[in-house]
Amino acid sequence: MEESKRFYEELGFKVNFTAEIGGKAVHHELALDGFTLGIASKDSAQEVHGLNPGENAGCEIVLWTDDTDSAIQCLLENGATIYSEPHDFLDGGLRAGWVRDPDGNPIQIVSKNSRN
């Protein structure tokens, strides 16, 4: 969880809330441009809320950018791994690619396609 916190801070997110249990951080909320992202430890999700988060593949984070390729390159340089190379879709109107953050969560990076 701390690695993912640092990853999102490198992207410009700022921590605005941290929940601790027994003096240990178990949940962080980070904000950027009015968007709040919550990350929590699997142990706390299970112990506190009775959830079984599995492998974090139940949702994705979508981030819009002006340049998908450059944004993905920046993410890779900051600890992400490639999940799907950037590609055009919706009749070439959009360009998207996916990376995984350090905890394996999928992040879609999408932009209006400037190549058209």
For each residue, the residues with C-beta under 8 A, 3 or more apart:
1: 4 5 25 26 28 39 40 41 103
2: 5 6 25
3: 6 7 79 102 103
4: 1 7 8 39 101 102 103 105
5: 1 2 8 9 15 28 30 39
6: 2 3 9 10 79
7: 3 4 10 11 78 79 80 101 102
8: 4 5 11 13 30 37 39 101
9: 5 6 12 13 14 15 30
10: 6 7 78 79
11: 7 8 32 75 78
12: 9 32
13: 8 9 30 31 32 37
14: 9 30 31 32
15: 5 9 18 28 29 30
16: 29 30 31 36
17: 27 28 29
18: 15 25 27 28 29
19: 25 26 27 28 40 44
20: 23 24 25 26
21: 24 26 44 48
22:
23: 20
24: 20 21
25: 1 2 18 19 20 28
26: 1 19 20 21 40 41 43 44 48
27: 17 18 19 38 39 40 41 44
28: 1 5 15 17 18 19 25 38 39 40
29: 15 16 17 18 36 37 38
30: 5 8 9 13 14 15 16 36 37 38 39
31: 13 14 16 34 35 36 37
32: 11 12 13 14 35 37
33:
34: 31
35: 31 32
36: 16 29 30 31
37: 8 13 29 30 31 32 61
38: 27 28 29 30
39: 1 4 5 8 27 28 30 103
40: 1 19 26 27 28 44 45
41: 1 26 27 44 45
42: 45 46 53
43: 26 46 47
44: 19 21 26 27 40 41 47 48 49
45: 40 41 42 48 49 51 53
46: 42 43 49 50 51 52 53
47: 43 44
48: 21 26 44 45
49: 44 45 46
50: 46
51: 45 46
52: 46
53: 42 45 46 56 58
54: 57 58
55: 104
56: 53 103 104 105
57: 54 104 106
58: 53 54
59: 105
60: 98 105 106 107 108
61: 37 101 105 106 107 108
62: 107 108 110
63: 71 107 108 109 110
64: 110 111
65: 68 70 71 109 110 111
66: 111 114
67: 70 71 111 114
68: 65 71 72 86 95 96 97 109 110 111
69: 72 73 86 95 97
70: 65 67 73 74
71: 63 65 67 68 74 75 109 111
72: 68 69 75 76 80 82 86 97 99 109
73: 69 70 76 77
74: 70 71 77 78
75: 11 71 72 78 79 80 99 107 109
76: 72 73 80 81 82 99
77: 73 74
78: 7 10 11 74 75
79: 3 6 7 10 75 101 102
80: 7 72 75 76 99 100 101 102 107
81: 76 99 100
82: 72 76 85 97 98 99
83: 97 98 99 100 106
84: 87 96 97 98
85: 82 97
86: 68 69 72 95 96 97 109
87: 84 95 96 97
88: 92 94 95 113 115
89: 92 93 94 95 96
90: 93 94
91:
92: 88 89 113 115 116
93: 89 90 112 113 116
94: 88 89 90 110 111 112 113
95: 68 69 86 87 88 89 110 111 112 113 115
96: 68 84 86 87 89 108 109 110 111
97: 68 69 72 82 83 84 85 86 87 108 109
98: 60 82 83 84 106 107 108 109
99: 72 75 76 80 81 82 83 106 107 109
100: 80 81 83 104 105 106 107
101: 4 7 8 61 79 80 104 105 107
102: 3 4 7 79 80
103: 1 3 4 39 56
104: 55 56 57 100 101
105: 4 56 59 60 61 100 101
106: 57 60 61 83 98 99 100
107: 60 61 62 63 75 80 98 99 100 101
108: 60 61 62 63 96 97 98
109: 63 65 68 71 72 75 86 96 97 98 99
110: 62 63 64 65 68 94 95 96
111: 64 65 66 67 68 71 94 95 96 114
112: 93 94 95
113: 88 92 93 94 95 116
114: 66 67 111
115: 88 92 95
116: 92 93 113
